[in-house]
């Protein structure tokens, strides 16, 4: 296997910012449908401001995600220049003498860790719901028997 060779600081920041932008925009895949579904199920106790406010928040959210997409993915060089991310380093290049298998192993561990951290609260919630249902079912059976 060939080791990775060199990478400039600017290339590192470009890759990092684009990945961050794509990740944030992909996160909108779950957020925007929730806002849209709230438009179809109005609150019966609404005073009349709920629907216009929901539409405004939905449009603002879509606007923020489009701004992030444009800035982080398509205007990365401008963002690096404005934030001076490639300034202040002693060396212009980063030497990477790492085997490709090591990079893939670290990437797999990081992605697995992120998936675990993301799903752990859902697991705790499902265990709690299961225990509640088991407790309720036990009480119903005790009363019936």
VENQUISUL-V106991 format. One line per field, one symbol per residue. ss: DSSP state (H for helix, E for strand, - for the rest). psi: psi as a letter, one per 30 degrees, with the letter a starting at -180 (. if undefined). burial: 1 if it has 16 or more other ideal C-beta (glycine too) atoms within 10 Angstrom, else 0. Layout:
ss->???
psi->???
burial->???
This chain:
ss->-----EEEHHHHHHHHHHHHHHHHHHHHHHHHHHHHHHHH---------HHHHHHHHHHHHHHHHHHHHHHHHH-HHHHHHHH---------EEE----HHHHHHHHHHHHHHHHHHHHHHHHHHHHHHHHHHHHHHHHHHHHH-
psi->kkllclkleeeeeeeeeeeeeeeeefffffeeeeeeffffilkfgkgffeeeeeeeeeeeeeeeeeeeeeeeefheeeeeeefhfglgkekflkkjikleeeeeeeeeeeeeeeeeeefeeeeeeeeeeeeeeeeeeeeeeeef.
burial->0000000011011100100010000001000000100100000000000000010001000000100110011001000100001100000000000000000000000000000000000000000000000000000000000
